[in-house]
Amino acid sequence: MDEKQFKKALNEIKDLASLQGGFVSELQISECLPEITGEQKPLVFEFLKQSGIGINEPIDSGEDAPVEGYLKFYLEELEDIVRVDESMKTLLLRDALRGDRIAKEKVINAYLPMVLDIAKLYAGQGVEMEDLIGEGNVALTAAVGNLECVETPEDADALIGKLIMNAMEAYVGIENDEEQMMEQVLADTAKVLDKARQMAEDMLRKVTVEELAGESGISKEEILQAAKIAKECADYIELPQ
């Protein structure tokens, strides 16, 4: 399973959890990630835990649970994680490269602060910090689960950092593309509405889609799409039933 498929599966698990009160079963995880190995499963469990998702039952929030959303929850979780220095991180990476499951779990914890730091670099570009952290955590978990493609702790460190940054850059790009597309759609809709209003006022009646298209140069498809977005278009355009 490549990183894109892995991310899609994790998002499906998170969607399931939101529908079930904040938890998923181990069976559901196995169904979403059929290729998951016994070594990778604890890594996925740790990621879900960091995302506030329980396994088989909701996480016991208690009276002191954060109430201001995922970001506050994540920051409070980080406070409980013991920070490791670079020498310890190198030792953990070396053990993780040998396939040590416990070391891999510790590597994930060791890199969670990095995810936050990198997310801060990309925040303010039209995306939410929580979403950036989520993308970074998915990339971190995937990277640690696939360290067999590198040989040294230094290479592993570079790979993890690169995948986290790539994931956030891709997410920012996708979100910005979608935002620009929506801005263009809204601009086109406003153009259709203004032209239809002008023509209807001049002709003292609603205009047909064909008339509006012929006068404005806007395609029939764009006019009909604009009518779906702006219901006011129906006041000036004779729309097909």
BAFI-3210 file (N, C-alpha, C; in Angstrom, 3 decimals, decimal comma, padded with zeros to 6 digits):
// residues 241
n [1|2|3|4|5|6|7|8|9|10|11|12|13|14|15|16|17|18|19|20|21|22|23|24|25|26|27|28|29|30|31|32|33|34|35|36|37|38|39|40|41|42|43|44|45|46|47|48|49|50|51|52|53|54|55|56|57|58|59|60|61|62|63|64|65|66|67|68|69|70|71|72|73|74|75|76|77|78|79|80|81|82|83|84|85|86|87|88|89|90|91|92|93|94|95|96|97|98|99|100|101|102|103|104|105|106|107|108|109|110|111|112|113|114|115|116|117|118|119|120|121|122|123|124|125|126|127|128|129|130|131|132|133|134|135|136|137|138|139|140|141|142|143|144|145|146|147|148|149|150|151|152|153|154|155|156|157|158|159|160|161|162|163|164|165|166|167|168|169|170|171|172|173|174|175|176|177|178|179|180|181|182|183|184|185|186|187|188|189|190|191|192|193|194|195|196|197|198|199|200|201|202|203|204|205|206|207|208|209|210|211|212|213|214|215|216|217|218|219|220|221|222|223|224|225|226|227|228|229|230|231|232|233|234|235|236|237|238|239|240|241]
n.u [000,849|000,699|001,699|-000,373|-002,669|-002,613|-003,074|-005,653|-007,061|-006,720|-008,109|-010,665|-011,045|-011,031|-013,340|-015,253|-014,991|-015,941|-018,602|-019,325|-019,132|-016,536|-014,791|-013,335|-013,543|-011,195|-011,583|-012,773|-010,620|-008,856|-010,311|-010,290|-007,593|-006,374|-003,860|-002,257|000,352|001,305|003,299|002,953|000,461|000,348|001,463|-000,430|-002,518|-001,436|-001,326|-004,082|-004,869|-003,485|-004,988|-007,270|-008,998|-010,591|-009,906|-012,019|-013,541|-014,688|-012,214|-011,483|-012,470|-012,702|-012,973|-011,144|-010,672|-009,674|-011,586|-011,673|-011,338|-009,482|-006,847|-006,061|-006,234|-004,239|-001,936|-001,882|-001,467|001,113|002,534|002,754|004,526|007,757|010,486|013,127|016,668|018,994|020,883|019,634|017,453|018,737|019,602|017,115|016,143|018,014|017,416|014,793|015,191|016,119|013,834|012,567|009,674|008,768|010,629|009,930|007,439|008,255|009,781|007,834|006,533|008,702|008,960|006,641|006,623|008,081|006,284|004,375|005,966|006,629|004,084|003,440|004,941|003,564|001,084|-001,532|-001,886|-004,344|-005,272|-006,251|-004,598|-005,038|-005,685|-003,306|-001,594|-002,822|-002,386|000,397|000,868|-000,174|001,633|003,983|003,483|003,232|005,803|007,493|006,567|007,652|010,464|012,271|013,269|015,470|018,870|020,465|020,355|020,499|019,584|017,009|015,980|016,019|014,230|011,807|011,337|011,175|008,913|006,895|006,908|006,371|003,792|002,326|002,808|001,586|-001,035|-001,600|-001,359|-003,474|-005,686|-005,473|-005,786|-008,434|-009,707|-009,116|-010,448|-013,095|-013,357|-013,192|-015,474|-017,465|-017,001|-017,631|-020,306|-021,354|-020,926|-022,664|-025,123|-025,215|-025,213|-027,536|-029,466|-029,209|-029,932|-032,555|-033,835|-033,612|-035,108|-037,519|-038,481|-037,938|-034,910|-033,935|-031,912|-030,469|-030,485|-029,054|-026,612|-025,838|-025,569|-023,729|-021,569|-021,027|-021,028|-023,785|-023,736|-022,250|-023,973|-026,224|-025,011|-024,375|-026,939|-027,717|-026,168|-026,671|-029,712|-031,121|-030,819|-032,961|-034,865|-034,373|-033,734|-035,086|-035,428|-034,890|-037,347]
n.v [-001,194|002,125|005,513|007,337|005,688|004,734|007,063|007,686|005,492|005,860|008,249|007,348|005,700|007,638|009,028|007,066|006,843|009,335|009,054|007,132|007,987|008,628|006,430|003,382|-000,056|-002,802|-004,598|-003,017|-001,369|-003,240|-003,923|-001,553|-001,259|-003,644|-004,705|-004,256|-004,939|-006,962|-005,579|-002,980|-002,289|-001,339|001,191|002,482|002,467|004,163|006,547|007,011|007,310|009,673|011,323|011,495|009,351|006,440|002,917|000,315|001,363|004,593|007,120|007,681|010,628|012,161|014,606|016,609|016,846|018,303|020,930|022,533|021,708|019,855|020,846|021,978|019,691|018,166|019,707|019,558|016,850|016,665|017,888|015,928|014,188|012,938|014,809|014,109|014,160|014,810|012,754|010,620|010,349|009,435|006,919|005,679|005,683|004,003|001,558|001,307|000,976|-001,560|-002,918|-002,855|-002,763|-001,302|000,733|002,039|003,089|004,894|006,556|007,803|009,338|010,952|012,546|014,015|016,696|017,901|017,742|019,611|021,942|022,156|022,425|024,967|026,495|026,346|027,284|029,764|029,963|029,731|027,361|025,174|024,863|022,501|020,694|020,616|019,484|017,014|015,933|015,886|014,059|011,716|011,323|011,035|008,656|006,859|007,042|006,071|003,509|002,474|002,299|000,609|001,282|002,866|003,184|004,260|006,042|008,785|009,000|008,083|010,059|012,237|011,307|011,102|013,800|014,932|013,639|014,515|017,284|017,257|016,206|018,223|020,382|019,437|019,310|022,004|022,999|021,658|022,635|025,378|025,347|024,464|026,578|028,702|027,766|027,838|030,578|031,439|030,229|031,574|034,172|033,871|033,231|035,607|037,246|036,132|036,576|039,409|040,135|038,869|040,221|042,812|042,440|041,487|043,681|045,509|044,227|043,913|041,526|038,057|036,560|034,099|031,144|030,706|033,247|034,755|033,453|033,919|036,712|037,296|035,606|033,653|030,228|027,877|025,846|026,988|029,031|027,624|026,320|028,498|029,313|027,316|027,842|030,529|031,370|033,608|034,054|032,925|034,894|036,406|034,854|032,595|029,535|026,064|023,603]
n.w [000,000|-001,000|-000,013|-000,603|-000,760|001,822|003,339|002,449|003,463|006,228|006,543|005,974|008,173|010,207|009,488|009,948|012,714|013,540|012,999|014,779|017,350|018,127|018,054|016,689|015,661|015,998|013,960|011,967|011,391|010,303|008,043|006,597|006,261|004,896|004,322|006,447|008,729|011,587|012,856|012,003|012,957|015,747|015,318|013,771|015,601|017,527|016,103|015,712|018,342|018,994|017,431|018,803|018,676|019,737|020,267|019,750|021,810|022,982|023,762|027,129|028,227|030,597|033,303|032,946|030,271|027,139|025,682|023,511|020,913|018,369|018,079|020,574|022,100|020,904|021,459|024,234|024,535|023,534|025,551|027,428|026,395|026,538|025,652|023,383|022,936|020,191|020,081|021,395|019,709|017,426|018,291|018,686|016,081|014,902|016,133|015,252|012,536|012,546|012,878|015,332|017,117|019,379|019,409|017,057|017,732|019,651|018,081|016,532|018,519|019,181|016,952|016,801|017,851|015,786|013,672|014,493|014,483|011,754|010,697|011,585|009,875|007,493|008,088|007,853|005,161|004,046|005,075|007,771|010,927|012,341|010,304|008,856|010,767|011,014|008,428|008,496|010,577|009,503|007,395|008,889|010,343|008,213|007,124|009,202|009,293|007,031|006,932|005,855|003,417|003,663|004,980|007,050|010,252|009,778|007,153|007,581|009,258|007,496|005,561|006,988|007,730|005,161|004,030|005,733|005,240|002,469|002,476|003,742|002,025|-000,286|000,606|001,173|-001,417|-002,722|-001,287|-001,849|-004,622|-004,795|-003,527|-005,272|-007,509|-006,612|-006,210|-008,866|-009,947|-008,500|-009,417|-012,127|-011,885|-010,823|-013,019|-014,931|-013,652|-013,491|-016,220|-017,091|-015,578|-016,598|-019,328|-019,035|-017,891|-019,991|-021,972|-020,799|-019,850|-018,906|-019,986|-022,412|-022,071|-024,372|-025,597|-023,712|-023,780|-026,422|-026,445|-024,430|-024,711|-022,961|-022,144|-022,528|-020,653|-018,546|-017,817|-016,888|-014,758|-013,155|-012,514|-010,808|-008,607|-007,895|-006,973|-007,599|-010,259|-011,569|-011,569|-013,752|-015,890|-018,216|-017,341|-018,181|-017,399]
ca.u [000,000|001,517|001,333|-001,668|-003,690|-002,569|-003,736|-007,073|-007,614|-006,773|-009,205|-011,896|-011,156|-011,413|-014,743|-016,028|-014,948|-016,809|-019,986|-019,559|-018,893|-015,131|-013,985|-013,505|-013,146|-010,003|-012,040|-012,938|-009,277|-008,327|-011,046|-009,815|-006,166|-006,216|-002,462|-001,509|001,060|001,286|004,263|002,438|-000,799|000,510|001,741|-001,731|-003,246|-000,870|-001,783|-005,496|-004,920|-003,066|-006,060|-008,439|-009,890|-010,406|-009,960|-013,081|-014,380|-014,208|-011,194|-012,058|-012,062|-012,557|-013,411|-010,124|-010,408|-009,734|-012,913|-011,577|-011,019|-008,360|-005,537|-005,736|-006,010|-002,928|-000,900|-001,815|-000,842|002,548|003,136|002,986|005,539|009,121|011,310|014,401|017,698|019,365|021,589|018,634|016,670|019,552|019,540|015,772|016,061|018,827|016,636|013,624|015,658|016,278|012,503|012,083|008,348|008,707|011,427|009,151|006,428|008,952|010,191|006,656|006,392|009,828|008,816|005,397|006,909|008,500|005,060|003,812|006,848|006,486|002,732|003,463|005,537|002,600|-000,172|-001,768|-001,968|-005,699|-005,590|-006,305|-003,473|-005,431|-005,600|-001,887|-001,071|-003,355|-001,649|001,754|000,870|-000,368|002,907|004,936|003,174|003,564|007,259|008,078|006,172|008,328|011,857|013,155|013,816|016,700|019,841|021,092|019,496|020,499|018,678|015,660|015,585|015,751|013,025|010,639|011,121|010,766|007,546|005,996|006,829|005,704|002,366|001,728|002,859|000,552|-002,346|-001,755|-001,590|-004,829|-006,649|-005,408|-006,384|-009,879|-010,154|-009,056|-011,506|-014,348|-013,369|-013,489|-016,883|-018,278|-016,839|-018,401|-021,724|-021,692|-020,952|-023,914|-026,236|-025,226|-025,597|-028,947|-030,266|-029,149|-030,724|-033,965|-034,341|-033,715|-036,126|-038,750|-038,907|-036,838|-034,207|-033,698|-030,506|-029,847|-030,274|-027,986|-025,358|-025,471|-025,212|-022,610|-020,451|-020,915|-021,625|-025,039|-023,408|-021,851|-025,173|-027,033|-024,283|-024,545|-028,318|-027,792|-025,477|-027,373|-031,127|-031,620|-030,777|-034,284|-035,677|-034,053|-033,486|-036,112|-034,672|-035,640|-037,946]
ca.v [000,000|003,324|006,544|007,911|004,734|004,685|008,270|007,552|004,521|006,486|009,214|006,566|005,282|008,821|009,307|006,061|007,202|010,486|008,575|006,150|008,552|008,812|005,207|002,356|-001,379|-003,354|-005,220|-001,958|-000,950|-004,283|-003,863|-000,372|-001,459|-005,105|-005,104|-003,856|-006,045|-006,912|-004,584|-001,651|-002,010|-000,420|002,535|003,044|002,696|005,349|007,703|007,246|007,839|011,074|012,046|011,494|008,254|005,255|001,600|-000,508|002,187|005,982|007,471|008,242|012,031|012,648|015,966|017,567|016,720|019,569|021,154|023,540|021,148|018,941|021,475|022,055|018,304|017,755|020,421|019,015|015,536|016,870|018,253|014,704|013,386|013,276|015,206|013,402|014,928|014,246|011,480|009,599|010,143|008,600|005,550|005,159|005,425|002,826|000,389|001,223|000,438|-003,011|-003,503|-002,838|-002,140|-000,310|001,870|002,759|003,871|006,013|007,475|008,613|010,332|011,878|013,450|014,787|018,141|018,364|017,929|020,895|023,014|022,294|022,936|026,414|027,129|026,374|027,889|031,092|029,906|029,326|026,039|025,121|024,216|021,128|019,865|020,430|018,518|015,701|015,464|015,588|012,837|010,587|011,113|010,530|007,248|006,090|007,016|005,177|002,148|002,045|002,692|-000,366|001,820|003,613|002,343|004,886|006,957|010,092|008,887|007,942|011,385|013,055|010,779|011,481|015,234|015,214|013,183|015,406|018,545|016,997|016,028|019,527|021,183|018,922|019,692|023,447|023,177|021,196|023,569|026,631|025,112|024,410|027,928|029,486|027,284|028,364|032,016|031,594|029,868|032,671|035,301|033,559|033,314|037,032|037,771|035,666|037,255|040,822|040,235|038,475|041,317|043,923|042,102|041,380|045,040|046,130|043,550|043,916|040,131|037,139|036,162|032,661|030,739|030,891|034,680|035,194|032,887|034,596|038,095|037,427|034,730|032,637|028,981|027,468|025,047|027,903|029,748|026,698|026,098|029,709|029,325|026,386|028,450|031,762|031,186|034,871|033,998|032,544|036,102|037,097|033,880|031,574|028,301|024,860|022,908]
ca.w [000,000|-001,054|000,961|-000,959|-000,342|003,282|003,826|002,162|004,405|007,549|006,525|006,066|009,575|010,978|009,182|010,686|014,133|013,779|012,938|015,843|018,670|018,457|018,137|015,665|016,132|015,340|012,715|010,977|010,990|009,421|006,778|005,869|005,994|004,836|004,176|007,631|009,374|013,036|013,293|011,686|013,643|016,884|014,827|013,392|016,853|018,158|015,322|016,007|019,700|018,930|016,760|019,677|018,289|020,554|019,629|020,328|022,679|023,003|024,729|028,346|028,235|031,966|033,551|032,548|028,837|026,430|025,123|022,475|019,626|018,154|018,240|021,996|022,531|020,396|022,201|025,589|024,423|023,350|026,833|028,196|025,723|026,949|024,517|023,303|022,244|018,908|020,246|021,706|018,499|016,541|018,821|018,408|014,647|014,605|016,556|014,373|011,263|012,725|012,981|016,711|017,132|020,451|018,963|016,054|018,441|020,297|017,016|016,208|019,582|019,133|015,820|016,865|017,923|014,463|012,893|014,913|014,020|010,306|010,448|011,813|008,708|006,397|008,545|007,317|003,697|003,697|005,618|009,226|011,591|012,680|009,099|008,555|011,735|010,636|007,255|008,931|011,380|008,585|006,701|009,881|010,616|007,010|006,974|010,209|008,941|005,803|007,030|005,225|002,167|003,960|005,672|008,210|011,014|009,118|006,010|008,118|009,720|006,308|004,918|007,794|007,559|003,786|003,800|006,474|004,495|001,199|002,731|004,029|000,804|-001,178|001,151|000,953|-002,844|-003,037|-000,706|-002,584|-005,933|-004,612|-003,200|-006,500|-008,380|-006,103|-006,492|-010,283|-010,135|-007,980|-010,327|-013,336|-011,518|-010,722|-014,388|-015,532|-012,998|-013,886|-017,626|-017,191|-015,023|-017,556|-020,508|-018,658|-017,707|-021,312|-022,779|-019,996|-019,651|-018,694|-021,206|-022,514|-021,937|-025,683|-025,806|-022,830|-024,272|-027,653|-026,183|-023,488|-025,042|-021,905|-022,624|-021,898|-019,475|-017,472|-017,386|-016,082|-013,514|-012,351|-012,024|-009,677|-007,465|-007,519|-007,264|-008,111|-011,718|-012,050|-011,707|-014,996|-016,956|-018,434|-017,203|-018,541|-016,263]
c.u [000,886|000,966|-000,050|-002,807|-003,785|-003,313|-005,238|-007,736|-007,735|-007,889|-010,555|-012,132|-011,601|-012,869|-015,653|-016,121|-015,892|-018,273|-020,346|-019,251|-017,440|-014,314|-014,268|-013,074|-011,887|-010,387|-012,203|-011,589|-008,693|-009,014|-010,590|-008,357|-005,880|-004,774|-001,624|-000,884|000,954|002,223|003,733|001,202|-000,636|000,799|000,447|-002,553|-002,752|-001,303|-003,237|-005,663|-004,550|-004,128|-007,337|-009,441|-009,579|-010,487|-010,934|-014,000|-013,831|-013,114|-011,864|-011,569|-011,857|-012,951|-012,417|-009,821|-010,499|-011,081|-012,871|-011,062|-009,722|-007,008|-005,143|-005,445|-004,613|-001,813|-000,767|-001,192|000,676|003,248|003,488|004,068|006,931|009,947|012,638|015,406|018,114|020,081|020,615|017,784|017,428|019,522|018,185|015,624|016,845|018,064|015,418|014,005|015,869|014,930|011,939|010,764|008,246|009,489|010,664|008,086|007,063|009,427|009,023|006,467|007,494|009,672|007,509|005,648|007,360|007,284|004,441|004,650|006,700|005,112|002,685|004,019|004,515|001,262|-000,301|-001,819|-003,324|-006,087|-005,545|-005,092|-003,795|-005,289|-004,154|-001,267|-001,554|-002,622|-000,224|001,845|000,676|000,950|003,962|004,717|003,543|005,074|007,901|007,719|006,896|009,798|012,813|013,776|015,073|017,609|020,373|020,102|019,410|019,545|017,230|015,125|015,212|014,455|011,777|010,330|010,605|009,318|006,534|005,813|006,094|004,190|001,681|001,729|001,769|-000,826|-002,608|-002,062|-002,992|-005,857|-006,653|-006,024|-007,906|-010,443|-010,160|-010,162|-012,857|-014,469|-013,727|-014,949|-017,790|-018,189|-017,657|-019,901|-022,184|-021,796|-022,251|-025,100|-026,333|-025,707|-027,074|-029,851|-030,344|-030,038|-032,210|-034,587|-034,517|-034,877|-037,479|-039,347|-037,682|-036,198|-034,055|-032,211|-029,779|-029,542|-029,100|-026,634|-024,884|-024,985|-023,930|-021,379|-020,197|-021,627|-022,916|-024,776|-023,036|-023,050|-026,026|-026,353|-024,447|-025,947|-028,504|-027,198|-026,235|-028,837|-031,749|-031,627|-032,156|-035,210|-035,484|-033,878|-034,624|-035,384|-035,529|-036,162|-037,390]
c.v [001,246|004,387|007,128|007,005|004,663|005,874|008,182|006,606|005,116|007,513|008,511|006,107|006,457|009,183|008,332|006,430|008,356|010,086|007,674|006,689|008,598|007,550|004,312|001,026|-001,835|-004,002|-004,171|-001,451|-001,958|-004,264|-002,671|-000,505|-002,965|-005,565|-004,767|-005,082|-005,901|-005,866|-003,170|-001,285|-001,094|001,018|003,234|003,361|003,966|006,616|008,033|007,820|009,310|011,936|012,064|010,401|007,014|003,979|000,743|000,256|003,611|006,173|008,116|009,672|012,569|014,102|016,993|017,523|018,073|019,722|022,141|022,968|020,355|019,578|021,549|020,659|017,856|018,418|019,885|017,624|015,672|017,197|017,018|013,819|013,874|013,595|014,457|014,275|014,187|012,901|010,354|009,301|009,247|007,139|004,907|004,815|004,179|001,553|000,199|000,631|-001,068|-003,696|-003,543|-002,063|-001,048|000,944|002,700|003,631|005,098|007,037|008,384|009,709|011,394|012,911|014,254|016,288|018,705|018,621|019,286|022,057|023,249|022,858|024,448|027,152|027,301|026,988|029,288|031,129|029,386|027,956|026,101|024,387|022,753|020,200|019,597|019,392|017,117|015,114|015,074|014,298|011,592|010,269|010,546|009,045|006,372|005,962|006,029|003,722|001,605|002,458|001,718|000,154|002,660|002,750|002,955|005,765|008,328|010,090|008,805|009,293|012,273|012,615|011,231|012,967|015,585|014,823|014,055|016,710|018,355|016,890|017,366|020,420|020,744|019,358|021,172|023,710|022,793|022,191|024,887|026,500|025,119|025,801|028,802|029,070|027,845|029,859|032,268|031,286|030,999|033,901|035,085|033,674|034,764|037,657|037,384|036,439|038,714|040,983|039,890|039,582|042,483|043,651|042,037|042,762|045,746|045,541|043,482|042,513|039,291|036,788|034,653|032,381|030,993|032,366|035,182|034,688|033,630|036,013|038,227|036,619|033,670|031,381|028,661|026,688|025,937|028,676|028,869|026,405|027,298|029,763|028,388|027,006|029,672|031,634|032,447|034,899|033,694|033,750|036,762|036,157|032,866|030,227|027,100|024,145|021,491]
c.w [000,000|-000,101|000,673|-000,520|001,178|003,878|003,609|003,152|005,807|007,624|006,605|007,503|010,440|010,739|009,916|012,160|014,438|013,776|014,116|017,234|019,086|018,597|016,936|016,260|015,410|014,016|011,615|010,480|010,009|008,067|005,931|005,458|005,937|004,771|005,398|008,295|010,888|013,590|013,077|012,503|014,855|016,459|014,425|014,634|017,532|017,429|015,656|017,410|019,719|018,258|017,588|019,365|019,114|019,728|020,413|021,299|022,690|024,034|025,922|028,498|029,632|032,091|033,038|031,066|028,167|025,739|023,960|021,160|019,582|018,455|019,699|022,547|022,136|021,189|023,618|025,594|024,284|024,671|027,653|027,579|026,129|025,704|024,553|022,559|020,974|019,036|020,549|020,470|017,522|016,984|018,522|016,932|014,265|014,984|015,650|013,027|011,339|012,914|014,381|016,784|018,177|020,047|017,935|016,714|019,095|019,271|016,637|017,245|019,507|018,025|015,838|017,025|016,581|013,585|013,214|014,373|012,513|009,959|010,623|010,604|007,586|006,805|007,955|005,805|003,255|004,196|007,137|009,784|011,898|011,477|008,711|009,481|011,387|009,444|007,636|009,717|010,518|007,882|007,643|010,134|009,424|006,854|007,938|009,915|007,725|005,801|006,340|003,925|002,397|004,830|006,962|008,961|010,366|007,922|006,480|008,585|008,540|005,630|005,672|007,613|006,175|003,547|004,535|005,695|003,171|001,385|002,973|002,798|-000,171|-000,700|000,920|-000,518|-003,243|-002,541|-001,475|-003,970|-005,838|-004,324|-004,450|-007,468|-007,940|-006,370|-007,950|-010,570|-009,668|-008,881|-011,600|-013,061|-011,434|-012,111|-015,080|-014,967|-013,442|-015,327|-017,811|-016,674|-016,019|-018,772|-020,189|-018,476|-019,043|-022,116|-022,077|-019,860|-019,316|-020,029|-021,232|-022,352|-023,251|-025,942|-024,968|-023,314|-025,519|-027,421|-025,366|-023,882|-023,982|-022,373|-021,881|-020,616|-018,286|-016,930|-016,484|-014,745|-012,588|-011,750|-010,837|-008,414|-006,953|-007,929|-007,848|-009,629|-012,302|-012,210|-013,054|-016,172|-017,027|-018,452|-017,600|-017,300|-016,156]
res [m|d|e|k|q|f|k|k|a|l|n|e|i|k|d|l|a|s|l|q|g|g|f|v|s|e|l|q|i|s|e|c|l|p|e|i|t|g|e|q|k|p|l|v|f|e|f|l|k|q|s|g|i|g|i|n|e|p|i|d|s|g|e|d|a|p|v|e|g|y|l|k|f|y|l|e|e|l|e|d|i|v|r|v|d|e|s|m|k|t|l|l|l|r|d|a|l|r|g|d|r|i|a|k|e|k|v|i|n|a|y|l|p|m|v|l|d|i|a|k|l|y|a|g|q|g|v|e|m|e|d|l|i|g|e|g|n|v|a|l|t|a|a|v|g|n|l|e|c|v|e|t|p|e|d|a|d|a|l|i|g|k|l|i|m|n|a|m|e|a|y|v|g|i|e|n|d|e|e|q|m|m|e|q|v|l|a|d|t|a|k|v|l|d|k|a|r|q|m|a|e|d|m|l|r|k|v|t|v|e|e|l|a|g|e|s|g|i|s|k|e|e|i|l|q|a|a|k|i|a|k|e|c|a|d|y|i|e|l|p|q]
***
